[in-house]
Amino acid sequence: MAACADKLKREIELYGCPPDFPEEEEEEEESSAKPGDIVVRDKAKGKKSKAAAKAGSSKYQWDIMKSLGLSDDDIVKFSEAEHWLDYFPPLAVQDLKTI
């Protein structure tokens, strides 16, 4: 929670509020393999770590918060770690009660 708040603060400082993130350039793998060749890849050298795979496709904390349906004004409040404690626990209690 504190790490997410700090990351959000850093994004606001670097990219503004609401942030204007730079566009990502996708790196293409160079391959000398010809069509029909069998290519064996080493799983240990994968590009995505387990944590990155779990995080989804969003690179920025702002985008992750946006994907939760929060408005820009609401997201700014999450740059303070205490707001996380005010916002999410009541939602968790509500979800548990519905179960």
FENVENHU-V643142 format. One record per pair of residues at least 4 apart in sequence whose ideal C-beta (glycine too) atoms are under 6 Angstrom apart, sorted by the first residue. I is the first residue (numbers start at 1). J is the second residue. Records with the same first field share a line. If there is no record, write none. Layout:
# FENVENHU-V643142
I=J / J
This chain:
# FENVENHU-V643142
1=81 / 84
2=81
4=61
5=79 / 81
7=61
8=61 / 78 / 79
9=79
11=15 / 19 / 60 / 61 / 62
12=17
15=19 / 20 / 21
16=20
18=72
19=62
21=60
33=37 / 39
48=52 / 53
58=63 / 64
65=70 / 75
70=74 / 75
77=83
78=83
83=87
84=88
